Amino acid sequence: MSVKHAMNLIQDAKKNFALRTKLNGLSQNELKPYLYKTGYVFTPEDFDMAADHLHMQCQTYNQADEHLQLVMWLRLLLE
């Protein structure tokens, strides 16, 4: 179930500029509690599985590139 939560975060961050802005503005101490409060509960392994699954669904090089950039940004935030 938590892989689904990680997939939701990736997909929501892709579509929702306000969410990306909110995540970017949070401190390291505020980020995980915010994610838990908003229903994005997952482990780092779940995130990796979700990122790989969504990467395999990309149909063009541009989609794959955009996906990988977003995933890299999210990984930096989640460290």
HUGIDA-V414475 format. One record per residue. N is the residue number from 0. RES is the residue in three letters. D_FIRST is the distance of its C-alpha to the first C-alpha in whole Angstrom. Layout:
N:RES:D_FIRST + N:RES:D_FIRST
//
This chain:
0:MET:0 + 1:SER:4 + 2:VAL:5 + 3:LYS:5 + 4:HIS:7 + 5:ALA:9 + 6:MET:10 + 7:ASN:11 + 8:LEU:13 + 9:ILE:15 + 10:GLN:15 + 11:ASP:17 + 12:ALA:19 + 13:LYS:20 + 14:LYS:21 + 15:ASN:22 + 16:PHE:25 + 17:ALA:25 + 18:LEU:21 + 19:ARG:23 + 20:THR:26 + 21:LYS:24 + 22:LEU:22 + 23:ASN:25 + 24:GLY:27 + 25:LEU:25 + 26:SER:26 + 27:GLN:24 + 28:ASN:24 + 29:GLU:23 + 30:LEU:20 + 31:LYS:18 + 32:PRO:18 + 33:TYR:19 + 34:LEU:15 + 35:TYR:14 + 36:LYS:16 + 37:THR:15 + 38:GLY:11 + 39:TYR:10 + 40:VAL:9 + 41:PHE:8 + 42:THR:11 + 43:PRO:14 + 44:GLU:12 + 45:ASP:9 + 46:PHE:11 + 47:ASP:14 + 48:MET:12 + 49:ALA:11 + 50:ALA:15 + 51:ASP:16 + 52:HIS:14 + 53:LEU:15 + 54:HIS:19 + 55:MET:19 + 56:GLN:19 + 57:CYS:22 + 58:GLN:25 + 59:THR:28 + 60:TYR:29 + 61:ASN:29 + 62:GLN:25 + 63:ALA:24 + 64:ASP:26 + 65:GLU:25 + 66:HIS:21 + 67:LEU:22 + 68:GLN:24 + 69:LEU:22 + 70:VAL:19 + 71:MET:22 + 72:TRP:23 + 73:LEU:19 + 74:ARG:20 + 75:LEU:23 + 76:LEU:22 + 77:LEU:19 + 78:GLU:21
//
